């Protein structure tokens, strides 16, 4: 039987998202959401104009982390639906990391979430892009 690192990469992704949420909250990302999303919305109407208070932003991040970490138990149990959901989460987290890093590169300065965005990409990319990972949970221990 074949072993895989899939559940461990997913757990790492959960920890990376935890660090990412902490970074966003501590550096005040919600303060930049209104002007940035407003500018993006004026150029691309499909992108929503977002604004929220700090408490709502922190609560939303807490819920995201709880859902990701809660799913990890089912990924370790090799539940097929959970592994498929983990792959979808991984694609979203890859895009999330890329978005924060891109914002830092475009502005030429630190952008909230860009440091932990590197970890998001490092843990999420193998979950959906690496062929050996995609075969999980079939033919595993």
C-alpha positions as CSV (number, residue, x, y, z in Angstrom):
1,X,0.0,0.0,0.0
2,X,1.1,3.5,-0.7
3,X,1.4,6.3,1.9
4,X,0.8,9.9,1.1
5,X,1.6,13.3,2.7
6,X,-1.8,14.7,1.6
7,X,-3.4,14.9,5.1
8,X,-0.2,16.4,6.6
9,X,0.0,19.1,3.8
10,X,-3.7,19.9,4.5
11,X,-3.0,20.2,8.2
12,X,-0.1,22.4,7.4
13,X,-2.4,24.5,5.2
14,X,-4.7,24.9,8.2
15,X,-1.9,26.2,10.3
16,X,-0.7,28.5,7.5
17,X,-4.3,29.9,7.3
18,X,-4.3,30.4,11.1
19,X,-1.0,32.4,10.8
20,X,-2.5,34.2,7.8
21,X,-5.6,35.2,9.7
22,X,-3.6,36.4,12.6
23,X,-1.4,38.5,10.3
24,X,-4.4,40.0,8.6
25,X,-6.1,40.9,11.9
26,X,-2.9,42.2,13.6
27,X,-2.0,44.4,10.6
28,X,-5.5,45.8,10.1
29,X,-6.4,44.4,6.7
30,X,-10.0,45.4,7.2
31,X,-9.0,49.0,7.1
32,X,-7.8,48.6,3.5
33,X,-10.7,46.5,2.3
34,X,-13.1,49.4,1.6
35,X,-10.8,51.6,-0.6
36,X,-9.1,48.6,-2.4
37,X,-12.3,46.7,-3.1
38,X,-14.0,49.9,-4.1
39,X,-11.3,50.6,-6.7
40,X,-11.4,47.0,-8.0
41,X,-15.2,47.1,-8.1
42,X,-15.1,50.2,-10.3
43,X,-12.9,48.5,-12.8
44,X,-14.3,45.0,-12.6
45,X,-18.0,45.0,-11.6
46,X,-17.9,41.3,-10.7
47,X,-15.6,42.0,-7.7
48,X,-17.8,43.1,-4.8
49,X,-17.2,46.3,-2.8
50,X,-16.4,45.1,0.7
51,X,-16.3,46.9,4.0
52,X,-16.7,45.5,7.5
53,X,-15.9,46.4,11.1
54,X,-12.9,44.9,12.8
55,X,-15.0,42.5,15.0
56,X,-16.8,41.1,11.9
57,X,-13.5,40.6,10.1
58,X,-11.9,38.8,13.1
59,X,-15.0,36.6,13.5
60,X,-15.0,35.7,9.8
61,X,-11.3,34.7,10.0
62,X,-12.0,32.6,13.1
63,X,-14.8,30.8,11.3
64,X,-12.6,30.1,8.3
65,X,-9.8,28.7,10.4
66,X,-12.3,26.5,12.4
67,X,-13.8,25.1,9.2
68,X,-10.4,24.3,7.7
69,X,-9.1,22.7,10.8
70,X,-12.4,20.8,11.4
71,X,-12.1,19.3,7.9
72,X,-8.6,18.0,8.7
73,X,-10.0,15.2,10.9
74,X,-12.0,13.8,7.9
75,X,-9.0,14.2,5.6
76,X,-7.0,12.0,8.0
77,X,-9.8,9.5,8.0
78,X,-9.5,9.4,4.2
79,X,-13.1,10.4,3.6
80,X,-13.4,10.9,-0.2
81,X,-15.7,14.0,0.1
82,X,-13.3,15.6,2.6
83,X,-10.3,15.1,0.3
84,X,-12.2,16.6,-2.6
85,X,-13.2,19.6,-0.4
86,X,-9.6,19.9,0.7
87,X,-8.5,20.2,-2.9
88,X,-11.0,23.0,-3.5
89,X,-9.9,24.7,-0.3
90,X,-6.3,24.4,-1.6
91,X,-7.1,26.1,-4.9
92,X,-8.8,28.9,-3.0
93,X,-5.9,29.3,-0.6
94,X,-3.4,29.3,-3.5
95,X,-5.3,32.2,-5.1
96,X,-5.5,33.9,-1.7
97,X,-1.7,33.7,-1.2
98,X,-1.1,34.9,-4.7
99,X,-3.5,37.9,-4.2
100,X,-1.7,39.1,-1.1
101,X,1.8,38.7,-2.6
102,X,0.7,40.4,-5.8
103,X,-0.7,43.3,-3.8
104,X,2.7,43.7,-2.1
105,X,4.5,43.5,-5.4
106,X,2.2,46.1,-7.1
107,X,2.4,48.6,-4.2
108,X,6.1,48.0,-3.7
109,X,5.5,47.7,0.0
110,X,4.4,45.4,2.7
111,X,0.7,44.3,2.3
112,X,-1.2,42.7,5.0
113,X,-1.1,38.9,4.7
114,X,1.8,38.8,2.2
115,X,4.3,37.0,4.5
116,X,2.0,34.2,5.5
117,X,0.7,34.1,1.9
118,X,4.0,32.4,1.0
119,X,3.1,29.6,3.4
120,X,-0.4,29.3,2.0
121,X,1.0,28.7,-1.4
122,X,3.7,26.3,-0.1
123,X,1.1,24.1,1.6
124,X,-1.8,24.4,-0.8
125,X,-0.1,24.0,-4.2
126,X,1.0,20.3,-3.7
127,X,-2.6,19.4,-2.7
128,X,-4.0,20.2,-6.1
129,X,-1.1,20.4,-8.5
130,X,1.1,17.4,-7.6
131,X,-0.1,14.2,-9.3
132,X,0.9,11.9,-6.4
133,X,-1.2,14.0,-4.0
134,X,-4.2,14.0,-6.3
135,X,-4.5,10.2,-6.1
136,X,-5.2,10.3,-2.4
137,X,-7.2,8.6,-0.7
138,X,-7.1,5.6,-3.0
139,X,-4.3,3.0,-2.7
140,X,-3.1,4.4,0.6
141,X,-2.4,2.9,4.1
